[in-house]
């Protein structure tokens, strides 16, 4: 398996610093989720008119760009979600990124979940031609109202396209929904093409009930999760999602990024 980090974890680093430190810390790639504190990459010249030079910086460093992480919510407004997917697709091509992350999203009451699910299915089906044009796989994350494999499996079955898959955020189904790694894999294993890795400890103070911590120091069963992935034949990316952008109080990337490589390489 290969290691990457998302740029959510280093919101103050410029492109040369990102590439230099990724190599120094022993990473294989970088997933772009914002740059220098700004999230929408299609608004930034480094990823549009200057994309060729930016991408070359990572190629020359021997780093892959496995993914771009959009904010598109496929269960929300379809036109907005598809417009964002269309905006990110050329960036993925320029950087050679095979995966484009989307969210389920959607602000709905639980009784309206069936309608939200149908909206997500329609939007993902409409996104398939974009993915085909740009040779992408659109990956729907286990996130927000769409946490578990049990919830996502009907969407994958209905969309039924190799261009639409699952990003298994190893943290969320376990921490927020109590779904075991084995149950997540049993539900959506055939569609898992990418992962996010983070760790946390239970904490009643924050609204969400946990505090993020350095990978390997919390109680997320990461060794068990890697065993499940290996047994299922997964050999893709293990991408650290260090949420420094959203949680400035957590450790600096200079601490968290090398610690992740040391811990995960030890498990592998």
C-alpha positions in Angstrom: 0.0 0.0 0.0 1.1 3.6 -0.7 1.1 6.6 1.6 -0.2 10.1 0.9 -1.4 13.1 2.9 -4.0 15.6 2.1 -3.1 19.3 2.0 -5.8 19.9 4.6 -3.0 19.1 7.1 -0.5 21.8 5.9 -2.6 24.9 5.1 0.5 27.2 5.4 2.9 25.3 3.0 3.5 26.4 -0.6 3.9 23.9 -3.4 7.7 23.5 -3.2 7.5 23.0 0.6 4.7 20.3 0.2 6.8 18.4 -2.4 10.0 18.7 -0.5 8.6 17.6 2.8 6.5 14.8 1.3 9.7 13.3 -0.1 11.7 13.9 3.1 9.1 12.2 5.3 8.8 9.2 3.0 5.4 9.7 1.3 4.5 8.3 -2.1 2.0 11.0 -3.0 -0.1 14.1 -2.1 -3.8 14.6 -2.3 -4.9 18.2 -2.8 -7.6 19.5 -0.5 -7.1 23.3 -0.6 -3.9 25.3 -0.9 -2.5 28.0 1.4 -5.7 28.1 3.4 -8.1 28.3 0.4 -10.3 25.3 -0.4 -11.7 25.7 -3.9 -8.8 24.7 -6.1 -10.4 25.7 -9.4 -10.2 29.3 -8.3 -6.4 29.2 -7.9 -3.9 29.8 -10.7 -1.6 27.1 -9.4 -4.2 24.6 -10.4 -5.6 26.2 -13.5 -3.5 28.4 -15.9 -0.3 27.3 -14.1 -1.3 23.7 -13.5 1.4 22.3 -15.9 4.2 23.8 -14.0 2.7 22.8 -10.6 2.2 19.2 -11.7 5.7 19.0 -13.0 7.0 20.0 -9.6 5.5 16.8 -8.1 6.4 14.5 -11.1 10.0 15.6 -10.9 10.0 14.9 -7.1 8.8 11.4 -7.8 5.4 12.0 -6.1 2.0 10.9 -7.4 -1.1 12.9 -7.0 -3.6 10.2 -6.3 -6.6 12.4 -5.7 -8.3 15.8 -5.7 -10.8 16.4 -2.9 -13.8 18.5 -3.9 -16.6 19.7 -1.7 -19.4 18.5 -4.2 -22.5 17.2 -2.4 -24.2 14.7 -4.6 -27.4 14.5 -2.6 -27.8 18.3 -2.6 -28.4 20.5 -5.6 -27.5 18.4 -8.6 -26.5 21.3 -10.8 -24.1 22.7 -8.2 -22.6 19.3 -7.6 -22.1 18.6 -11.3 -20.6 22.0 -11.9 -18.0 21.4 -9.2 -17.2 18.0 -10.6 -16.8 19.5 -14.1 -14.5 22.2 -12.6 -12.3 19.7 -10.8 -12.0 17.2 -13.7 -9.5 19.2 -15.7 -7.4 19.6 -12.6 -7.3 15.9 -12.1 -6.2 15.4 -15.7 -3.4 18.0 -15.4 -2.0 16.4 -12.2 -2.6 12.8 -13.3 -5.0 12.3 -10.4 -7.2 9.2 -10.9 -9.6 9.9 -8.1 -12.0 12.8 -7.4 -13.6 12.9 -3.9 -17.2 13.9 -3.5 -19.5 14.0 -0.4 -23.1 12.7 -0.1 -24.1 15.9 1.8 -27.7 17.0 1.6 -29.6 18.8 4.4 -32.5 16.5 5.0 -34.6 15.0 7.8 -34.2 11.2 8.3 -37.6 10.5 6.9 -36.5 12.2 3.7 -33.4 9.9 3.3 -35.0 7.8 0.4 -35.5 11.0 -1.6 -31.9 12.1 -0.8 -30.6 8.7 -1.8 -32.3 8.9 -5.2 -30.9 12.4 -5.7 -27.4 11.1 -5.0 -27.9 8.2 -7.4 -29.2 10.5 -10.2 -26.3 13.0 -9.7 -23.7 10.2 -9.7 -25.1 8.7 -12.9 -25.0 12.1 -14.5 -21.4 12.5 -13.4 -20.3 9.2 -15.1 -19.8 10.7 -18.6 -17.6 13.4 -17.0 -15.5 10.7 -15.3 -15.3 8.8 -18.5 -14.2 11.9 -20.5 -11.4 12.6 -18.0 -10.5 9.0 -17.1 -11.5 9.5 -13.5 -13.1 7.5 -10.7 -15.5 9.5 -8.6 -15.2 8.4 -5.0 -18.0 8.9 -2.5 -16.7 9.3 1.0 -18.1 7.6 4.2 -19.0 11.0 5.7 -21.7 13.3 7.2 -25.1 11.7 6.6 -23.6 8.8 4.6 -21.3 7.3 7.1 -21.7 3.5 6.8 -21.2 0.8 4.3 -24.8 -0.2 5.0 -26.1 3.2 3.9 -23.8 3.5 0.8 -24.2 0.0 -0.6 -27.6 0.7 -2.2 -26.2 3.8 -3.9 -23.3 1.8 -5.4 -25.6 -1.0 -6.6 -28.0 1.5 -8.2 -25.3 3.6 -10.0 -23.6 0.4 -11.1 -20.6 2.0 -12.8 -16.9 1.3 -12.5 -16.4 5.1 -12.6 -18.1 5.5 -9.2 -16.6 4.0 -6.1 -16.1 4.4 -2.3 -13.6 6.4 -0.3 -13.6 4.6 3.0 -12.7 7.1 5.7 -11.6 4.5 8.3 -12.5 6.8 11.2 -16.0 7.9 10.5 -18.1 4.7 10.3 -16.4 3.3 13.4 -16.3 6.4 15.6 -19.5 8.1 14.6 -21.8 5.2 13.7 -20.3 2.2 15.6 -20.0 0.1 12.4 -17.2 -2.4 12.7 -14.4 -2.5 10.0 -15.6 -6.0 9.1 -19.1 -4.8 8.6 -18.1 -1.8 6.5 -16.0 -4.0 4.2 -18.7 -6.6 4.0 -21.1 -4.0 2.8 -18.9 -1.9 0.3 -15.6 -3.8 0.0 -16.1 -4.4 -3.7 -16.3 -0.6 -4.3 -13.5 0.6 -2.0 -10.8 2.3 -4.1 -9.3 4.8 -1.7 -9.0 5.5 2.0 -8.6 8.3 4.5 -6.8 7.6 7.8 -7.1 9.5 11.1 -7.2 8.7 14.8 -9.1 10.0 17.7 -10.1 9.5 21.4 -13.6 9.8 22.9 -14.1 13.3 24.3 -17.5 14.6 25.6 -16.4 18.2 25.3 -16.7 18.7 21.5 -20.1 18.5 19.9 -19.0 15.5 17.8 -17.8 13.6 20.9 -14.1 13.0 20.0 -10.8 14.7 19.8 -8.3 14.1 17.0 -4.9 12.9 17.9 -1.7 11.7 16.3 -2.3 8.5 14.3 -1.5 5.5 16.5 -2.2 7.3 19.8 -6.0 7.1 19.8 -8.4 4.1 20.0 -9.4 3.7 16.3 -8.5 0.0 15.6 -6.2 0.9 12.7 -4.2 -2.4 12.8 -7.5 -4.3 12.6 -8.6 -2.1 9.7 -5.5 -2.7 7.7 -5.9 -6.4 8.3 -9.4 -6.2 6.8 -8.1 -4.2 3.8 -5.4 -6.7 3.2 -7.7 -9.7 3.5 -10.0 -8.0 1.0 -7.2 -7.5 -1.6 -6.9 -3.8 -1.2 -3.5 -2.5 -2.3 -4.2 1.2 -2.8 -3.6 4.5 -1.0 -3.6 5.1 2.8 -4.0 8.8 2.8 -3.6 10.7 6.1 -6.3 13.3 6.6 -4.8 15.5 9.2 -7.5 18.2 9.7 -5.2 21.1 10.6 -7.2 23.5 8.5 -10.4 22.9 10.5 -8.7 22.2 13.9 -5.7 24.6 14.3 -5.1 23.4 17.9 -3.8 19.9 16.8 -0.1 19.2 16.2 1.7 20.9 13.4 2.3 18.9 10.1 6.0 18.8 10.9 5.1 16.5 13.8 2.0 14.7 12.5 3.2 13.8 9.0 6.4 12.0 9.8 4.7 10.3 12.8 2.1 8.9 10.5 4.7 7.3 8.1 6.5 5.8 11.1 3.4 4.3 12.6 1.8 3.0 9.3 5.0 1.6 7.9 5.4 -0.3 11.2 1.9 -1.8 10.7 2.6 -2.7 7.1 
